[in-house]
Amino acid sequence: MPKTKALRDAQALSTTVERYDAINARIAKAVKTAGRNPDDVTLIAISKTYDADAIRPLLEHGHRYFGENRVQEAQEKWPALCEQFSDVSLHLVGQLQSNKAEDAVALFDAIHSLDRPSLVTAIAKAQEKLGRKPELFIQVNIGDEAQKGGCAVADLPNLIAQAREAGLEISGLMCIPPADLEAAPYFALLRKIANDHGIKKLSMGMSDDFETAVQTGATHVRVGSALFGARS
Ligand SMILES: *Cc1c(COP(=O)(O)O)cnc(C)c1O
């Protein structure tokens, strides 16, 4: 697989902390160009496949927002790290099975992958049972791609209505634009849809397109490989 520009840039810097500082500087520049407030953009370090030893330098450097895509992997890694760094904010960015909803609500501070009615029901039940309310983002299949997760754009109004009826507060929308196409139009579409529904937060932008996302209104960018290196 050819290396992306983001990965080549990442590999030119030798440590995760150096890459982190460089990514933050790029975010700051994009924020400034867009005339936005730096406090309105949160960098989520996506640490999936990386172990505690790879993550700890960033925690020691002061970073607190992390993302994982599997509940079980997060359960294995994070409780010990959170004992040492109690103010970590942990975000689930991967697909969530309904039977894992309770585990997810127990562990995560935010869930970015709410995408279907059965999951609304499962999360509402888990919140009630555990008395915990992670921040919720609905994942939107913004390019209407057959193989991609996320709620179809056409089904979104119903899902939002159902979530609100179940007592779930929807903080934001999340998307992963089609690979190999220009991301900006998809980010702009997600922003418009969120705006139409009175939803404030936008989880969009990854290693290759986080600056574009910031310029298009992202409040949360999810950066993995440009920070930790290529995943095997
Ligand atoms: C892995 C992952 C990311 C990070 O991807 P990179 O391209 O490595 O930055 C972001 N969002 C989701 C949903 C992911 O699964």
The ligand as an ORCA input file, in Angstrom:
! r2SCAN-3c Opt
* xyz 0 1
  C      -9.045      4.686     12.851
  C     -10.051      5.766     12.836
  C      -9.650      7.110     12.799
  C      -8.201      7.549     12.685
  O      -7.751      7.280     11.391
  P      -6.316      7.819     10.861
  O      -6.494      7.891      9.398
  O      -5.328      6.817     11.308
  O      -6.108      9.150     11.474
  C     -10.631      8.077     12.851
  N     -11.945      7.749     12.923
  C     -12.362      6.474     12.950
  C     -13.819      6.200     13.030
  C     -11.440      5.442     12.902
  O     -11.854      4.182     12.928
*
